[in-house]
Amino acid sequence: MTIGTWHAPRPAVDVFEGVFAVGGQFVRLDLELGGLVNPPGSTDPLWFDPFAYGDHPVYGFVEVDIDADNETGGELDAPEYRYLGSIVRFGGHPSDEVFHERVALDASAFDGIWNTEPQVERSGEEFHLALLGHLFGTIDIVEIAGNGDFVFDAGETWNIEAPWFHRAHGYESFSLASGGAVAGEYAPPSYARFRHDPSADTTIVSVVFPLTNLGSSLMREETVQPNNSDPSDQASVLEALVDLATSAAFLDMFPTGRPEEEIIIDWYEKDPESFLDPTQWRMTALLGSSYTAPDPAGEFFVWSDAHPDVIRGDVNGENGANDDDRKIIGEHILEFDAADGSPDGMVTILDFATDFSVFDVNHDGYVNDVDTLLVSVPGDLDADDDADFADFQRMQTCFSGSGIGYTDPLCSLADLDADGDVDAHDVKQYQQVLTGPGGDGSGSN
């Protein structure tokens, strides 16, 4: 991810043409994704067409904490689709104190009650980039470089107009903003550019959004309008923040009595103009793709990338996977072994996928000895605290090839890059962690 202040000399013609520069009137956010990645189609179970624009659609959210204050901002609805709601699915617990006490350790965190621990809804987000397919249709796509078939192919560049970048929904009930689809919403249309670079085989997803109404006026070729809390005309980050400060001042005089108003009330004492440097914004990301078939219970995604990442096996969030983590996983197995109705030395996560557990390090739906073994020397497949030739022999039996999943849960120990297969990439990483018999995991033996 790259974010910064963006100067576009001709924003009405091409807002993506320009340079990162202090004093620019826009914020630009770039996501660099490996391979050919397509714009997302709809994942609504009733209108399921995720692969409308290609076989590798990207979904998810980049959340932006503009004031670096996790007491303000967040999402009251569906926090399971955000960083705090799913990061432990990646095999560890964030160590950063900003997130440590707020992450969902399992699905019980999603109780719909704002002020219960952990406060997974209270992420601190002011704005987010929403990569969702229902936001746009083919009428919103301009193929800058493409063959016109509405399938995003290698080497193509598309501009798509939709409400990609907008303010956190948690503010809506307490905001004075008008002009959106619902009261308090601040979600004006913006442009996202999908550009595939064949030489590097990467896809860059870029969003440029006005920091001030001056930037918005230059895009629209209009006279600058004052901040009016209305995203349907000139819209900007500053206008959205000014609305938060104004709304918080109103709430200070006329409180609602609802605990959820804490999400906005601290904006009463903040100066919106002091938060217009994007390099100081704090960001989290949760990205993935779609399943191939709809589920009538709702929308489900295959999460594949997160930022900040976690250390696999660090289940207590103390910035390292060690004996303490192994002990905690073992204690969890002892305590809940029989709770799933089968005392068999492991905990089966009922309703897995909807539910999960921080102790399920390899995310296979079971908390068992495999998860304990993962909290060890990388490449140690026989639990003797080294990575040697005996482990390499075991690794060979797990070798499946790129993109081909393994069936033996123990093979997750050989999946050193945690991508669901054991291939040449894992063998290369294994060579880096090889210690020899009795080694210390430093790679120096």
C-alpha positions in Angstrom: 0.0 0.0 0.0 1.1 3.5 -0.8 -0.7 6.6 0.4 0.2 10.3 0.1 -0.8 13.8 -0.9 -1.4 13.9 -4.7 -1.0 16.8 -7.1 -3.0 16.4 -10.3 -2.4 19.3 -12.8 -5.5 18.5 -14.8 -7.9 16.8 -12.4 -10.9 17.4 -14.6 -9.2 15.5 -17.5 -7.4 12.8 -15.6 -7.1 12.8 -11.8 -4.7 9.9 -11.9 -2.1 11.9 -13.9 0.2 13.7 -11.5 2.8 13.2 -8.7 2.9 12.7 -5.0 3.7 16.2 -3.6 3.3 18.3 -0.5 0.4 20.7 -0.9 -1.6 18.6 -3.3 -5.3 18.9 -3.1 -6.0 15.1 -3.2 -5.2 11.9 -1.4 -4.0 9.0 -3.5 -4.1 5.4 -2.2 -2.4 2.6 -4.3 -2.7 -1.1 -3.7 -0.2 -3.3 -5.5 -1.6 -6.8 -5.9 0.4 -9.8 -7.3 -0.8 -11.2 -10.7 -3.8 -10.3 -12.7 -6.5 -9.2 -10.2 -10.0 -8.3 -11.5 -12.6 -5.8 -10.3 -15.2 -7.5 -8.0 -18.6 -8.6 -9.2 -21.6 -9.0 -7.0 -21.5 -11.6 -4.2 -25.1 -11.0 -3.1 -26.6 -14.5 -2.9 -29.6 -13.3 -5.0 -27.4 -11.6 -7.7 -24.3 -13.8 -7.4 -21.9 -12.9 -10.2 -18.4 -12.4 -8.6 -16.5 -13.3 -11.7 -18.3 -10.9 -14.0 -15.0 -9.1 -14.8 -12.6 -12.0 -14.6 -11.7 -15.1 -12.6 -9.7 -13.4 -9.9 -11.8 -10.7 -8.3 -10.6 -8.8 -5.2 -12.8 -8.0 -2.2 -12.3 -6.4 1.1 -11.6 -3.1 3.0 -8.8 -0.8 3.6 -9.7 1.2 6.8 -8.2 4.6 7.4 -7.8 6.0 10.9 -7.3 9.7 10.0 -6.9 11.0 13.6 -4.8 8.1 14.9 -7.4 7.7 17.7 -9.2 4.4 18.0 -11.7 5.9 20.4 -13.3 7.7 17.4 -14.7 5.9 14.4 -15.6 2.3 13.5 -18.3 0.1 12.1 -21.3 -0.9 14.2 -22.7 -3.4 11.6 -20.8 -6.4 10.1 -17.4 -5.9 11.9 -16.6 -9.5 10.9 -15.7 -8.2 7.4 -13.0 -5.9 8.8 -9.5 -6.2 10.1 -10.3 -6.5 13.8 -13.0 -9.1 13.0 -10.8 -11.5 11.0 -7.1 -10.9 11.6 -6.7 -13.9 14.0 -7.8 -16.2 11.1 -4.3 -15.6 9.8 -2.9 -17.6 12.7 -1.9 -15.1 15.3 -2.9 -12.2 17.6 -1.8 -8.7 16.8 0.8 -7.4 19.2 0.2 -3.7 18.5 -1.5 -2.2 21.6 -3.8 -0.3 19.2 -5.5 -3.5 18.2 -4.5 -6.0 20.9 -7.6 -5.7 23.2 -10.1 -5.1 20.3 -9.7 -8.1 18.0 -12.2 -10.8 17.8 -10.7 -14.1 19.1 -13.7 -16.0 17.9 -17.2 -15.3 16.6 -18.6 -14.6 20.1 -17.2 -11.1 19.7 -19.9 -10.3 17.2 -22.7 -9.9 19.7 -24.1 -6.7 18.3 -23.6 -4.9 21.5 -21.4 -1.8 21.1 -19.9 -1.5 24.6 -19.0 -5.1 25.4 -15.5 -6.4 25.3 -13.8 -6.8 22.9 -14.9 -3.7 21.2 -14.3 -5.1 17.8 -16.7 -2.5 16.3 -14.5 0.4 17.5 -11.6 0.3 15.0 -11.0 4.0 14.9 -11.8 4.2 11.2 -12.9 7.5 9.7 -12.8 6.5 6.1 -12.5 3.2 4.2 -11.9 1.9 0.7 -14.6 -0.6 0.0 -13.8 -3.2 -2.7 -17.3 -4.6 -3.2 -18.9 -5.6 -6.5 -22.4 -4.3 -5.9 -21.1 -0.7 -5.9 -21.1 -0.4 -9.7 -22.2 -1.8 -13.0 -20.9 -1.8 -16.6 -22.2 1.7 -17.1 -19.7 3.0 -14.6 -16.7 1.5 -16.3 -14.4 3.4 -18.7 -11.9 1.1 -20.4 -8.8 3.4 -20.8 -6.9 0.5 -22.4 -9.0 -2.6 -23.1 -10.8 -4.6 -25.8 -14.3 -3.6 -24.8 -15.6 -7.0 -23.6 -15.9 -5.9 -20.0 -13.5 -8.6 -18.9 -10.4 -7.2 -17.2 -7.5 -8.8 -19.1 -3.7 -8.6 -18.9 -2.4 -5.1 -19.8 -5.8 -3.4 -19.5 -6.6 -0.2 -17.6 -10.1 0.6 -16.3 -11.5 3.6 -14.5 -14.6 2.8 -12.5 -16.8 5.4 -10.8 -18.5 4.3 -7.6 -18.6 5.2 -3.9 -15.3 3.4 -3.3 -13.8 5.8 -0.6 -16.3 7.0 2.0 -16.7 7.7 5.6 -17.3 5.1 8.3 -20.9 3.9 8.6 -20.6 4.0 12.4 -20.9 7.8 12.3 -24.2 7.9 10.3 -26.6 7.8 13.3 -25.0 10.9 14.8 -24.0 12.9 11.8 -25.8 16.0 10.5 -24.7 15.1 6.9 -27.5 15.1 4.3 -27.6 14.3 0.6 -26.6 10.7 0.9 -28.7 7.6 0.4 -29.4 7.5 4.1 -29.3 10.3 6.8 -25.7 10.9 8.0 -24.1 9.0 5.1 -21.0 10.5 3.5 -20.3 8.3 0.4 -19.9 10.4 -2.7 -18.9 8.8 -6.0 -15.1 8.5 -6.6 -12.9 6.9 -9.2 -10.8 3.7 -8.8 -8.3 2.7 -11.5 -7.5 -0.9 -12.1 -4.2 -1.2 -14.1 -2.4 -4.4 -14.9 1.3 -4.2 -15.6 2.3 -7.2 -17.8 6.0 -6.7 -17.3 5.8 -7.0 -13.5 2.6 -9.1 -13.5 1.0 -6.9 -10.9 -2.4 -5.1 -10.7 -2.4 -1.6 -9.2 -5.7 -0.5 -7.7 -5.6 3.3 -7.2 -8.1 5.7 -5.7 -7.8 9.5 -5.8 -10.1 11.6 -3.6 -10.2 15.3 -2.9 -8.7 16.4 0.4 -10.5 19.7 0.3 -13.4 21.3 -1.6 -10.8 23.1 -3.7 -9.7 19.8 -5.1 -13.3 18.8 -5.6 -14.1 22.0 -7.4 -11.1 21.5 -9.8 -12.3 18.0 -10.6 -15.8 19.4 -11.3 -14.7 22.6 -12.9 -16.8 24.7 -10.6 -16.3 27.5 -8.1 -15.3 26.4 -4.7 -18.3 25.7 -2.4 -18.1 26.0 1.4 -18.3 22.9 3.5 -22.0 22.1 3.8 -22.1 18.5 5.1 -23.6 17.5 1.7 -21.6 14.9 -0.3 -23.9 15.2 -3.3 -22.2 18.4 -4.5 -18.5 19.1 -3.9 -17.2 16.5 -1.4 -13.9 16.1 0.3 -12.1 14.5 3.3 -12.1 17.9 5.0 -15.8 18.5 4.6 -16.5 15.1 6.1 -14.3 15.8 9.1 -15.8 19.3 9.6 -19.2 17.6 9.7 -17.9 15.2 12.4 -16.7 18.2 14.5 -20.0 20.1 14.0 -22.1 17.0 14.7 -20.1 16.2 17.9 -20.7 19.8 19.1 -24.4 19.4 18.6 -24.3 16.1 20.5 -22.4 17.7 23.3 -25.4 20.1 23.8 -28.1 17.5 23.0 -26.8 14.0 23.9 -28.8 11.0 22.7 -28.0 8.9 25.7 -26.9 6.0 23.5 -23.5 4.6 24.3 -22.7 4.4 20.6 -22.3 8.2 20.5 -18.9 7.8 22.0 -17.7 6.9 18.5 -18.0 10.6 17.5 -18.1 12.8 20.6 -14.3 13.3 20.8 -14.4 15.1 17.5 -15.9 18.0 19.4 -12.4 19.1 20.5 -10.5 18.2 17.3 -9.4 20.6 14.5 -10.3 18.9 11.2 -7.7 20.9 9.2 -4.9 19.3 11.3 -5.6 15.9 9.9 -5.0 16.4 6.2 -1.6 14.8 5.9 -2.3 11.2 4.6 1.2 10.1 5.5 0.1 10.4 9.1 -3.0 8.3 8.7 -3.1 4.8 10.2 -4.3 2.0 7.8 -5.4 -1.6 8.1 -6.3 -3.9 5.3 -8.3 -7.1 4.9 -8.4 -8.5 1.3 -9.5 -11.7 -0.3 -11.7 -13.2 -3.0 -15.0 -14.9 -3.5 -16.2 -18.4 -3.3 -17.5 -20.0 -6.5 -21.0 -20.6 -5.2 -23.4 -18.4 -3.2 -24.4 -19.2 0.4 -28.0 -18.3 1.2 -26.9 -17.4 4.8 -25.0 -14.4 3.5 -21.9 -13.2 1.8 -18.6 -15.1 2.5 -15.1 -14.4 1.4 -11.8 -16.2 1.2 -9.5 -13.8 3.1 -5.9 -14.0 1.8 -4.1 -10.8 2.7 -4.0 -8.6 5.8 -2.0 -5.5 7.0 -0.5 -5.3 9.6 0.2 -9.0 9.5 0.6 -11.3 12.5 3.2 -13.8 13.6 1.8 -17.3 12.9 1.5 -19.0 16.3 1.7 -15.9 18.4 -1.7 -16.6 20.0 -1.2 -14.3 23.0 0.0 -11.3 21.0 3.3 -10.9 22.7 5.2 -10.4 19.5 6.6 -13.9 19.1 5.6 -17.6 18.9 7.2 -19.6 21.7 6.6 -22.0 24.6 4.0 -19.7 26.2 1.9 -19.9 23.1 2.2 -23.7 23.0 1.1 -23.8 26.6 -1.9 -21.6 26.0 -3.1 -23.8 23.1 -2.6 -26.9 25.1 -4.6 -25.5 28.0 -7.4 -24.5 25.6 -7.6 -28.1 24.3 -7.8 -29.5 27.8 -10.5 -27.1 28.8 -12.7 -27.4 25.8 -12.0 -30.9 24.5 -15.3 -32.3 25.5 -17.3 -29.1 24.8 -17.8 -30.1 21.1 -19.4 -33.4 22.2 -16.3 -35.5 21.4 -13.5 -35.9 24.0 -10.8 -36.8 21.5 -7.8 -34.6 22.3 -8.8 -31.7 20.1 -11.4 -29.0 19.9 -13.7 -29.0 16.8 -14.9 -25.6 15.9 -18.6 -25.9 15.3 -20.1 -23.9 12.4 -16.5 -23.4 11.2 -15.9 -20.5 8.8 -18.6 -18.5 10.4 -16.9 -19.3 13.7 -13.1 -19.5 14.2 -10.5 -19.4 16.9 -7.2 -17.7 17.5 -5.9 -21.1 18.7 -6.6 -22.7 15.4 -3.2 -21.6 14.0 -3.5 -23.3 10.6 -7.2 -22.4 10.3 -8.5 -25.9 9.5 -11.4 -25.9 11.9 -9.7 -27.9 14.7 -7.5 -26.9 17.6 -5.2 -29.8 18.1 -1.5 -30.9 18.3 -0.8 -29.6 14.8 -1.5 -26.0 16.0 0.9 -26.6 18.9 3.6 -27.9 16.5 3.2 -24.8 14.4 4.4 -22.7 17.3 7.9 -24.0 17.0 11.0 -23.9 14.8 9.9 -23.2 11.2 10.2 -26.4 9.2 10.2 -28.6 12.3 7.9 -31.4 11.2 8.8 -34.0 13.8 8.6 -31.8 16.9 12.2 -32.1 18.0 12.9 -28.4 17.9 15.1 -28.4 14.9 14.8 -28.3 11.1 17.0 -31.0 9.7 17.2 -33.6 6.9 14.6 -35.8 8.7 12.1 -32.9 8.5 13.0 -32.3 4.8 12.2 -36.0 4.1 8.8 -35.5 5.6 8.4 -32.3 3.6 8.9 -34.2 0.4 6.0 -36.5 1.1 3.8 -33.3 1.5 5.0 -31.7 -1.8 1.8 -31.1 -3.8 2.8 -28.3 -6.2 1.7 -24.7 -6.6 -2.0 -24.2 -6.1 -2.7 -27.9 -5.1 -3.9 -28.2 -1.6 -2.7 -30.9 0.8 -5.0 -33.3 2.6 -2.8 -34.3 5.6 -3.2 -31.6 8.3 0.4 -32.2 9.4 1.5 -30.9 6.0 0.6 -27.4 7.1 3.9 -27.6 9.0 5.6 -27.8 5.6 3.6 -24.9 4.2 6.1 -22.3 5.2 4.5 -19.5 3.3 1.0 -20.4 4.5 -0.6 -20.3 1.1 -2.4 -23.7 1.3 0.1 -25.8 -0.8 3.6 -27.2 -0.5 5.6 -26.2 -3.5 9.0 -24.8 -4.7 8.5 -21.6 -2.7 8.3 -23.6 0.5 11.4 -25.6 -0.4 13.3 -22.4 -1.0 12.1 -21.0 2.4 13.0 -24.4 4.0 16.6 -24.0 2.9 16.7 -20.7 4.8 15.5 -22.1 8.0 17.5 -25.4 7.9 19.4 -25.8 11.3 20.6 -29.3 11.3 20.0 -31.8 14.2 19.8 -29.9 17.5 19.9 -26.6 15.8 18.6 -23.4 17.4 16.5 -22.2 14.6 18.9 -19.4 13.6 20.0 -21.0 10.4 23.7 -20.9 11.5 24.3 -24.6 12.0 
